[in-house]
């Protein structure tokens, strides 16, 4: 097959001819891409990390349950408690790590650490909260720290509040813990409000004295006297 090579004397292709060549080229690219797609298997759906837990994200393995149970048994916890806790945990490895850190680094009894780590959604944040406060606030009571870290919805924020406030204000740990746990979040659209805070006892407003209205007494009605019929006069006979 001979291929004609364009020369200087060859006529230039018309716009219709260029358009036809472009369409044929794009069609060839599309067919090639279709063949490649049919041969190469398509990848599975890409897992995008989400801050909210999903059931499909957590797939504990045999090793996770093994490590969880072994760690709890090493802390001298009862076998029934250890196996039940690991079996019910969404992430057994996170649960066991939480119990180990809270008991060893936080100075809390293992049974108390297990009770708290089982009640929170993010045991890793609970362990970080307890360890951070116990490490940087030496005078804090371990049981008090564990109880408040468990109650807090944001353990990391609570720990930062306790440590930072204690270092700046030099207050007793109990006072700082009570202040930070009751801090909460105020919606900025309505803050400040008419409600005084810190939220203490709200004074009952004093009711103004109301003077009772005088009782209206209608005036006495005098009865109208009934007219009496005069007695008929006695007829005196005339002499004349």
Secondary structure, DSSP 8 states (H G I E B T S, - for coil): -------TTS----HHHHHHHHHHHHHHHHHHHHHHHHHS----------SS--GGG----HHHHHHHHHHHHHTT--HHHHHHHHHH-SSHHHHHHHHHHHHHTS---HHHHHHHHHHSS-HHHHHHHHHHHHHH-TTS-HHHHHHHHHH-S-HHHHHHHHHHHHHHH---HHHHHHHHHTT----TTS-S-SS-SS------------------------------------------
